[in-house]
């Protein structure tokens, strides 16, 4: 994928992970208050963890691509020879 696509993926996953963390906080609050059936809440925690892990992986890949582009002079307004 192109760098701009990776930037879009990282941004979208960042937004999804932020919503996931809010959902995780609500789910953990229900779990800690001793609700009767907390299977759904635990699934919310798992999905939040997965979104956060995907966001971290996509961000690290994007940063690697940005560093490579900067080294090659293809980024940050550099002109090509």
FENPEHU-V210213 format. One record per backbone hydrogen bond with DSSP energy under -1.0 kcal/mol. CO is the residue of the C=O (numbers start at 1). NH is the residue of the N-H. If there is no record, write none. Layout:
# FENPEHU-V210213
co->{CO | CO}
nh->{NH | NH}
This chain:
# FENPEHU-V210213
co->{2 | 3 | 4 | 5 | 6 | 7 | 8 | 9 | 10 | 11 | 12 | 13 | 14 | 15 | 16 | 17 | 18 | 19 | 20 | 21 | 22 | 23 | 24 | 25 | 26 | 27 | 28 | 29 | 30 | 31 | 38 | 39 | 40 | 41 | 42 | 43 | 44 | 45 | 46 | 47 | 48 | 49 | 50 | 51 | 52 | 53 | 54 | 55 | 56 | 57 | 58 | 59 | 60 | 61 | 62 | 63 | 64 | 65 | 66 | 67 | 68 | 69 | 70}
nh->{6 | 7 | 8 | 9 | 10 | 11 | 12 | 13 | 14 | 15 | 16 | 17 | 18 | 19 | 20 | 21 | 22 | 23 | 24 | 25 | 26 | 27 | 28 | 29 | 30 | 31 | 32 | 33 | 35 | 34 | 42 | 43 | 44 | 45 | 46 | 47 | 48 | 49 | 50 | 51 | 52 | 53 | 54 | 55 | 56 | 57 | 58 | 59 | 60 | 61 | 62 | 63 | 64 | 65 | 66 | 67 | 68 | 69 | 70 | 71 | 72 | 74 | 73}
